[in-house]
Amino acid sequence: MLKILNGLPAEQRPKMVRGDRGFGSDVILRELESLEQPYLLKLQLSNNVKRHLERVFRVPG
């Protein structure tokens, strides 16, 4: 996927790349961000992810 994206001019790249949790490696994410390529990835909702989301979205009371 990255080889294809790198071979395309910016105006011909897709508006967004969508991947499942297998695409969530640091190498892939860093490359997509260096290309300024919008992406959407599905996360596995592990206990650590749930805890992190609870902290991020906690409303101060």
PyMOL Python script that loads the backbone (N, CA, C, O; Angstrom):
from pymol import cmd

cmd.read_pdbstr("""\
ATOM      1  N   MET A   1       0.817  -1.180   0.000  1.00  0.00           N
ATOM      2  CA  MET A   1       0.000   0.000   0.000  1.00  0.00           C
ATOM      3  C   MET A   1       0.869   1.255   0.000  1.00  0.00           C
ATOM      4  O   MET A   1       0.620   2.184  -0.768  1.00  0.00           O
ATOM      5  N   LEU A   2       1.887   1.284   0.858  1.00  0.00           N
ATOM      6  CA  LEU A   2       2.735   2.470   0.934  1.00  0.00           C
ATOM      7  C   LEU A   2       3.499   2.687  -0.366  1.00  0.00           C
ATOM      8  O   LEU A   2       3.700   3.827  -0.784  1.00  0.00           O
ATOM      9  N   LYS A   3       3.924   1.605  -1.004  1.00  0.00           N
ATOM     10  CA  LYS A   3       4.637   1.721  -2.273  1.00  0.00           C
ATOM     11  C   LYS A   3       3.736   2.353  -3.333  1.00  0.00           C
ATOM     12  O   LYS A   3       4.184   3.194  -4.113  1.00  0.00           O
ATOM     13  N   ILE A   4       2.474   1.949  -3.360  1.00  0.00           N
ATOM     14  CA  ILE A   4       1.513   2.519  -4.313  1.00  0.00           C
ATOM     15  C   ILE A   4       1.291   3.995  -4.020  1.00  0.00           C
ATOM     16  O   ILE A   4       1.344   4.825  -4.928  1.00  0.00           O
ATOM     17  N   LEU A   5       1.043   4.326  -2.753  1.00  0.00           N
ATOM     18  CA  LEU A   5       0.815   5.726  -2.381  1.00  0.00           C
ATOM     19  C   LEU A   5       2.019   6.601  -2.709  1.00  0.00           C
ATOM     20  O   LEU A   5       1.869   7.714  -3.211  1.00  0.00           O
ATOM     21  N   ASN A   6       3.214   6.089  -2.421  1.00  0.00           N
ATOM     22  CA  ASN A   6       4.422   6.862  -2.696  1.00  0.00           C
ATOM     23  C   ASN A   6       4.617   7.088  -4.190  1.00  0.00           C
ATOM     24  O   ASN A   6       5.238   8.073  -4.589  1.00  0.00           O
ATOM     25  N   GLY A   7       4.097   6.194  -5.014  1.00  0.00           N
ATOM     26  CA  GLY A   7       4.237   6.318  -6.457  1.00  0.00           C
ATOM     27  C   GLY A   7       3.224   7.241  -7.102  1.00  0.00           C
ATOM     28  O   GLY A   7       3.340   7.556  -8.287  1.00  0.00           O
ATOM     29  N   LEU A   8       2.245   7.674  -6.352  1.00  0.00           N
ATOM     30  CA  LEU A   8       1.201   8.544  -6.904  1.00  0.00           C
ATOM     31  C   LEU A   8       1.479  10.010  -6.588  1.00  0.00           C
ATOM     32  O   LEU A   8       1.925  10.335  -5.487  1.00  0.00           O
ATOM     33  N   PRO A   9       1.218  10.893  -7.544  1.00  0.00           N
ATOM     34  CA  PRO A   9       1.275  12.321  -7.204  1.00  0.00           C
ATOM     35  C   PRO A   9       0.185  12.648  -6.184  1.00  0.00           C
ATOM     36  O   PRO A   9      -0.844  11.974  -6.141  1.00  0.00           O
ATOM     37  N   ALA A  10       0.397  13.649  -5.389  1.00  0.00           N
ATOM     38  CA  ALA A  10      -0.528  13.994  -4.303  1.00  0.00           C
ATOM     39  C   ALA A  10      -1.962  14.154  -4.794  1.00  0.00           C
ATOM     40  O   ALA A  10      -2.900  13.750  -4.107  1.00  0.00           O
ATOM     41  N   GLU A  11      -2.141  14.739  -5.976  1.00  0.00           N
ATOM     42  CA  GLU A  11      -3.498  14.976  -6.471  1.00  0.00           C
ATOM     43  C   GLU A  11      -4.201  13.700  -6.922  1.00  0.00           C
ATOM     44  O   GLU A  11      -5.411  13.720  -7.146  1.00  0.00           O
ATOM     45  N   GLN A  12      -3.478  12.597  -7.061  1.00  0.00           N
ATOM     46  CA  GLN A  12      -4.093  11.331  -7.464  1.00  0.00           C
ATOM     47  C   GLN A  12      -4.244  10.347  -6.310  1.00  0.00           C
ATOM     48  O   GLN A  12      -4.780   9.255  -6.496  1.00  0.00           O
ATOM     49  N   ARG A  13      -3.782  10.718  -5.131  1.00  0.00           N
ATOM     50  CA  ARG A  13      -3.919   9.829  -3.964  1.00  0.00           C
ATOM     51  C   ARG A  13      -5.371   9.819  -3.498  1.00  0.00           C
ATOM     52  O   ARG A  13      -6.109  10.775  -3.733  1.00  0.00           O
ATOM     53  N   PRO A  14      -5.782   8.732  -2.834  1.00  0.00           N
ATOM     54  CA  PRO A  14      -7.151   8.686  -2.316  1.00  0.00           C
ATOM     55  C   PRO A  14      -7.367   9.760  -1.247  1.00  0.00           C
ATOM     56  O   PRO A  14      -6.423  10.218  -0.602  1.00  0.00           O
ATOM     57  N   LYS A  15      -8.626  10.145  -1.078  1.00  0.00           N
ATOM     58  CA  LYS A  15      -8.940  11.154  -0.053  1.00  0.00           C
ATOM     59  C   LYS A  15      -8.644  10.626   1.342  1.00  0.00           C
ATOM     60  O   LYS A  15      -8.273  11.387   2.235  1.00  0.00           O
ATOM     61  N   MET A  16      -8.812   9.300   1.530  1.00  0.00           N
ATOM     62  CA  MET A  16      -8.569   8.700   2.833  1.00  0.00           C
ATOM     63  C   MET A  16      -8.192   7.229   2.641  1.00  0.00           C
ATOM     64  O   MET A  16      -8.700   6.547   1.751  1.00  0.00           O
ATOM     65  N   VAL A  17      -7.293   6.766   3.498  1.00  0.00           N
ATOM     66  CA  VAL A  17      -6.928   5.354   3.540  1.00  0.00           C
ATOM     67  C   VAL A  17      -7.625   4.760   4.750  1.00  0.00           C
ATOM     68  O   VAL A  17      -7.588   5.332   5.840  1.00  0.00           O
ATOM     69  N   ARG A  18      -8.265   3.605   4.557  1.00  0.00           N
ATOM     70  CA  ARG A  18      -8.957   2.941   5.665  1.00  0.00           C
ATOM     71  C   ARG A  18      -8.342   1.564   5.848  1.00  0.00           C
ATOM     72  O   ARG A  18      -8.160   0.825   4.881  1.00  0.00           O
ATOM     73  N   GLY A  19      -8.025   1.223   7.078  1.00  0.00           N
ATOM     74  CA  GLY A  19      -7.435  -0.080   7.346  1.00  0.00           C
ATOM     75  C   GLY A  19      -7.949  -0.653   8.643  1.00  0.00           C
ATOM     76  O   GLY A  19      -8.484   0.065   9.488  1.00  0.00           O
ATOM     77  N   ASP A  20      -7.781  -1.954   8.795  1.00  0.00           N
ATOM     78  CA  ASP A  20      -8.150  -2.582  10.059  1.00  0.00           C
ATOM     79  C   ASP A  20      -6.950  -2.536  10.994  1.00  0.00           C
ATOM     80  O   ASP A  20      -5.944  -1.895  10.689  1.00  0.00           O
ATOM     81  N   ARG A  21      -7.052  -3.200  12.107  1.00  0.00           N
ATOM     82  CA  ARG A  21      -6.011  -3.089  13.129  1.00  0.00           C
ATOM     83  C   ARG A  21      -4.658  -3.613  12.665  1.00  0.00           C
ATOM     84  O   ARG A  21      -3.638  -3.287  13.274  1.00  0.00           O
ATOM     85  N   GLY A  22      -4.620  -4.412  11.607  1.00  0.00           N
ATOM     86  CA  GLY A  22      -3.353  -4.905  11.079  1.00  0.00           C
ATOM     87  C   GLY A  22      -2.502  -3.809  10.450  1.00  0.00           C
ATOM     88  O   GLY A  22      -1.296  -3.987  10.275  1.00  0.00           O
ATOM     89  N   PHE A  23      -3.113  -2.685  10.110  1.00  0.00           N
ATOM     90  CA  PHE A  23      -2.378  -1.573   9.513  1.00  0.00           C
ATOM     91  C   PHE A  23      -1.914  -0.574  10.560  1.00  0.00           C
ATOM     92  O   PHE A  23      -1.350   0.462  10.208  1.00  0.00           O
ATOM     93  N   GLY A  24      -2.131  -0.851  11.806  1.00  0.00           N
ATOM     94  CA  GLY A  24      -1.843   0.113  12.857  1.00  0.00           C
ATOM     95  C   GLY A  24      -0.421   0.117  13.361  1.00  0.00           C
ATOM     96  O   GLY A  24      -0.175   0.548  14.487  1.00  0.00           O
ATOM     97  N   SER A  25       0.530  -0.353  12.562  1.00  0.00           N
ATOM     98  CA  SER A  25       1.915  -0.352  13.037  1.00  0.00           C
ATOM     99  C   SER A  25       2.489   1.060  12.985  1.00  0.00           C
ATOM    100  O   SER A  25       2.052   1.901  12.200  1.00  0.00           O
ATOM    101  N   ASP A  26       3.460   1.291  13.826  1.00  0.00           N
ATOM    102  CA  ASP A  26       4.083   2.603  13.912  1.00  0.00           C
ATOM    103  C   ASP A  26       4.710   3.009  12.580  1.00  0.00           C
ATOM    104  O   ASP A  26       4.648   4.177  12.195  1.00  0.00           O
ATOM    105  N   VAL A  27       5.311   2.055  11.880  1.00  0.00           N
ATOM    106  CA  VAL A  27       5.963   2.340  10.597  1.00  0.00           C
ATOM    107  C   VAL A  27       4.940   2.866   9.591  1.00  0.00           C
ATOM    108  O   VAL A  27       5.180   3.872   8.923  1.00  0.00           O
ATOM    109  N   ILE A  28       3.810   2.189   9.485  1.00  0.00           N
ATOM    110  CA  ILE A  28       2.785   2.592   8.521  1.00  0.00           C
ATOM    111  C   ILE A  28       2.191   3.941   8.894  1.00  0.00           C
ATOM    112  O   ILE A  28       2.022   4.803   8.033  1.00  0.00           O
ATOM    113  N   LEU A  29       1.872   4.130  10.167  1.00  0.00           N
ATOM    114  CA  LEU A  29       1.279   5.405  10.598  1.00  0.00           C
ATOM    115  C   LEU A  29       2.223   6.573  10.367  1.00  0.00           C
ATOM    116  O   LEU A  29       1.797   7.634   9.912  1.00  0.00           O
ATOM    117  N   ARG A  30       3.492   6.390  10.673  1.00  0.00           N
ATOM    118  CA  ARG A  30       4.465   7.466  10.453  1.00  0.00           C
ATOM    119  C   ARG A  30       4.586   7.813   8.965  1.00  0.00           C
ATOM    120  O   ARG A  30       4.686   8.985   8.601  1.00  0.00           O
ATOM    121  N   GLU A  31       4.576   6.796   8.120  1.00  0.00           N
ATOM    122  CA  GLU A  31       4.677   7.036   6.679  1.00  0.00           C
ATOM    123  C   GLU A  31       3.440   7.774   6.160  1.00  0.00           C
ATOM    124  O   GLU A  31       3.561   8.722   5.383  1.00  0.00           O
ATOM    125  N   LEU A  32       2.251   7.337   6.590  1.00  0.00           N
ATOM    126  CA  LEU A  32       1.025   8.029   6.169  1.00  0.00           C
ATOM    127  C   LEU A  32       1.048   9.485   6.619  1.00  0.00           C
ATOM    128  O   LEU A  32       0.648  10.379   5.874  1.00  0.00           O
ATOM    129  N   GLU A  33       1.515   9.717   7.838  1.00  0.00           N
ATOM    130  CA  GLU A  33       1.575  11.085   8.341  1.00  0.00           C
ATOM    131  C   GLU A  33       2.626  11.911   7.608  1.00  0.00           C
ATOM    132  O   GLU A  33       2.418  13.102   7.379  1.00  0.00           O
ATOM    133  N   SER A  34       3.751  11.302   7.236  1.00  0.00           N
ATOM    134  CA  SER A  34       4.775  12.043   6.488  1.00  0.00           C
ATOM    135  C   SER A  34       4.260  12.419   5.098  1.00  0.00           C
ATOM    136  O   SER A  34       4.665  13.440   4.542  1.00  0.00           O
ATOM    137  N   LEU A  35       3.363  11.596   4.533  1.00  0.00           N
ATOM    138  CA  LEU A  35       2.750  11.900   3.239  1.00  0.00           C
ATOM    139  C   LEU A  35       1.565  12.855   3.379  1.00  0.00           C
ATOM    140  O   LEU A  35       0.979  13.277   2.381  1.00  0.00           O
ATOM    141  N   GLU A  36       1.216  13.196   4.626  1.00  0.00           N
ATOM    142  CA  GLU A  36       0.017  13.988   4.929  1.00  0.00           C
ATOM    143  C   GLU A  36      -1.219  13.321   4.335  1.00  0.00           C
ATOM    144  O   GLU A  36      -2.116  13.981   3.811  1.00  0.00           O
ATOM    145  N   GLN A  37      -1.239  11.984   4.433  1.00  0.00           N
ATOM    146  CA  GLN A  37      -2.342  11.170   3.912  1.00  0.00           C
ATOM    147  C   GLN A  37      -3.352  10.922   5.030  1.00  0.00           C
ATOM    148  O   GLN A  37      -3.021  10.262   6.016  1.00  0.00           O
ATOM    149  N   PRO A  38      -4.573  11.435   4.900  1.00  0.00           N
ATOM    150  CA  PRO A  38      -5.590  11.122   5.913  1.00  0.00           C
ATOM    151  C   PRO A  38      -5.848   9.615   5.970  1.00  0.00           C
ATOM    152  O   PRO A  38      -5.823   8.926   4.950  1.00  0.00           O
ATOM    153  N   TYR A  39      -6.097   9.120   7.187  1.00  0.00           N
ATOM    154  CA  TYR A  39      -6.351   7.693   7.351  1.00  0.00           C
ATOM    155  C   TYR A  39      -7.349   7.471   8.477  1.00  0.00           C
ATOM    156  O   TYR A  39      -7.544   8.317   9.350  1.00  0.00           O
ATOM    157  N   LEU A  40      -7.967   6.311   8.423  1.00  0.00           N
ATOM    158  CA  LEU A  40      -8.897   5.872   9.452  1.00  0.00           C
ATOM    159  C   LEU A  40      -8.604   4.408   9.708  1.00  0.00           C
ATOM    160  O   LEU A  40      -8.665   3.590   8.791  1.00  0.00           O
ATOM    161  N   LEU A  41      -8.288   4.072  10.947  1.00  0.00           N
ATOM    162  CA  LEU A  41      -7.975   2.692  11.303  1.00  0.00           C
ATOM    163  C   LEU A  41      -8.909   2.204  12.384  1.00  0.00           C
ATOM    164  O   LEU A  41      -9.308   2.960  13.270  1.00  0.00           O
ATOM    165  N   LYS A  42      -9.247   0.956  12.304  1.00  0.00           N
ATOM    166  CA  LYS A  42     -10.078   0.328  13.321  1.00  0.00           C
ATOM    167  C   LYS A  42      -9.157  -0.222  14.405  1.00  0.00           C
ATOM    168  O   LYS A  42      -8.175  -0.905  14.113  1.00  0.00           O
ATOM    169  N   LEU A  43      -9.482   0.081  15.649  1.00  0.00           N
ATOM    170  CA  LEU A  43      -8.698  -0.407  16.782  1.00  0.00           C
ATOM    171  C   LEU A  43      -9.345  -1.635  17.399  1.00  0.00           C
ATOM    172  O   LEU A  43     -10.567  -1.783  17.395  1.00  0.00           O
ATOM    173  N   GLN A  44      -8.508  -2.506  17.924  1.00  0.00           N
ATOM    174  CA  GLN A  44      -9.020  -3.582  18.758  1.00  0.00           C
ATOM    175  C   GLN A  44      -9.292  -2.966  20.118  1.00  0.00           C
ATOM    176  O   GLN A  44      -8.405  -2.342  20.701  1.00  0.00           O
ATOM    177  N   LEU A  45     -10.479  -3.127  20.622  1.00  0.00           N
ATOM    178  CA  LEU A  45     -10.874  -2.481  21.866  1.00  0.00           C
ATOM    179  C   LEU A  45     -10.394  -3.295  23.065  1.00  0.00           C
ATOM    180  O   LEU A  45     -11.179  -3.958  23.742  1.00  0.00           O
ATOM    181  N   SER A  46      -9.097  -3.227  23.305  1.00  0.00           N
ATOM    182  CA  SER A  46      -8.504  -3.929  24.442  1.00  0.00           C
ATOM    183  C   SER A  46      -8.770  -3.132  25.721  1.00  0.00           C
ATOM    184  O   SER A  46      -9.248  -1.999  25.665  1.00  0.00           O
ATOM    185  N   ASN A  47      -8.463  -3.722  26.853  1.00  0.00           N
ATOM    186  CA  ASN A  47      -8.649  -3.028  28.133  1.00  0.00           C
ATOM    187  C   ASN A  47      -7.814  -1.756  28.199  1.00  0.00           C
ATOM    188  O   ASN A  47      -8.271  -0.746  28.733  1.00  0.00           O
ATOM    189  N   ASN A  48      -6.590  -1.791  27.660  1.00  0.00           N
ATOM    190  CA  ASN A  48      -5.742  -0.595  27.666  1.00  0.00           C
ATOM    191  C   ASN A  48      -6.352   0.516  26.821  1.00  0.00           C
ATOM    192  O   ASN A  48      -6.329   1.681  27.218  1.00  0.00           O
ATOM    193  N   VAL A  49      -6.896   0.166  25.664  1.00  0.00           N
ATOM    194  CA  VAL A  49      -7.533   1.164  24.804  1.00  0.00           C
ATOM    195  C   VAL A  49      -8.755   1.745  25.503  1.00  0.00           C
ATOM    196  O   VAL A  49      -8.972   2.956  25.465  1.00  0.00           O
ATOM    197  N   LYS A  50      -9.548   0.902  26.136  1.00  0.00           N
ATOM    198  CA  LYS A  50     -10.733   1.391  26.856  1.00  0.00           C
ATOM    199  C   LYS A  50     -10.336   2.373  27.955  1.00  0.00           C
ATOM    200  O   LYS A  50     -10.958   3.424  28.104  1.00  0.00           O
ATOM    201  N   ARG A  51      -9.297   2.030  28.728  1.00  0.00           N
ATOM    202  CA  ARG A  51      -8.835   2.921  29.807  1.00  0.00           C
ATOM    203  C   ARG A  51      -8.358   4.257  29.242  1.00  0.00           C
ATOM    204  O   ARG A  51      -8.658   5.318  29.789  1.00  0.00           O
ATOM    205  N   HIS A  52      -7.621   4.190  28.153  1.00  0.00           N
ATOM    206  CA  HIS A  52      -7.122   5.426  27.547  1.00  0.00           C
ATOM    207  C   HIS A  52      -8.278   6.303  27.079  1.00  0.00           C
ATOM    208  O   HIS A  52      -8.277   7.510  27.322  1.00  0.00           O
ATOM    209  N   LEU A  53      -9.252   5.714  26.418  1.00  0.00           N
ATOM    210  CA  LEU A  53     -10.408   6.478  25.954  1.00  0.00           C
ATOM    211  C   LEU A  53     -11.194   7.096  27.108  1.00  0.00           C
ATOM    212  O   LEU A  53     -11.686   8.219  27.002  1.00  0.00           O
ATOM    213  N   GLU A  54     -11.308   6.361  28.200  1.00  0.00           N
ATOM    214  CA  GLU A  54     -11.993   6.911  29.372  1.00  0.00           C
ATOM    215  C   GLU A  54     -11.244   8.122  29.892  1.00  0.00           C
ATOM    216  O   GLU A  54     -11.874   9.108  30.275  1.00  0.00           O
ATOM    217  N   ARG A  55      -9.910   8.078  29.919  1.00  0.00           N
ATOM    218  CA  ARG A  55      -9.135   9.231  30.393  1.00  0.00           C
ATOM    219  C   ARG A  55      -9.243  10.412  29.434  1.00  0.00           C
ATOM    220  O   ARG A  55      -9.377  11.558  29.863  1.00  0.00           O
ATOM    221  N   VAL A  56      -9.183  10.129  28.141  1.00  0.00           N
ATOM    222  CA  VAL A  56      -9.230  11.206  27.142  1.00  0.00           C
ATOM    223  C   VAL A  56     -10.560  11.933  27.160  1.00  0.00           C
ATOM    224  O   VAL A  56     -10.611  13.157  27.043  1.00  0.00           O
ATOM    225  N   PHE A  57     -11.651  11.162  27.309  1.00  0.00           N
ATOM    226  CA  PHE A  57     -12.979  11.757  27.201  1.00  0.00           C
ATOM    227  C   PHE A  57     -13.620  12.064  28.557  1.00  0.00           C
ATOM    228  O   PHE A  57     -14.802  12.402  28.618  1.00  0.00           O
ATOM    229  N   ARG A  58     -12.861  11.950  29.629  1.00  0.00           N
ATOM    230  CA  ARG A  58     -13.390  12.273  30.951  1.00  0.00           C
ATOM    231  C   ARG A  58     -13.699  13.747  31.026  1.00  0.00           C
ATOM    232  O   ARG A  58     -12.858  14.578  30.684  1.00  0.00           O
ATOM    233  N   VAL A  59     -14.875  14.078  31.461  1.00  0.00           N
ATOM    234  CA  VAL A  59     -15.274  15.471  31.606  1.00  0.00           C
ATOM    235  C   VAL A  59     -14.946  15.924  33.018  1.00  0.00           C
ATOM    236  O   VAL A  59     -15.397  15.315  33.988  1.00  0.00           O
ATOM    237  N   PRO A  60     -14.145  17.014  33.141  1.00  0.00           N
ATOM    238  CA  PRO A  60     -13.820  17.486  34.495  1.00  0.00           C
ATOM    239  C   PRO A  60     -15.099  17.890  35.239  1.00  0.00           C
ATOM    240  O   PRO A  60     -15.980  18.545  34.683  1.00  0.00           O
ATOM    241  N   GLY A  61     -15.174  17.495  36.467  1.00  0.00           N
ATOM    242  CA  GLY A  61     -16.401  17.768  37.198  1.00  0.00           C
ATOM    243  C   GLY A  61     -16.175  18.605  38.326  1.00  0.00           C
ATOM    244  O   GLY A  61     -17.115  18.930  39.051  1.00  0.00           O
TER     245      GLY A  61
END
""", "prot")
cmd.dss("prot")
cmd.show_as("cartoon", "prot")
cmd.util.cbc("prot")
cmd.orient("prot")
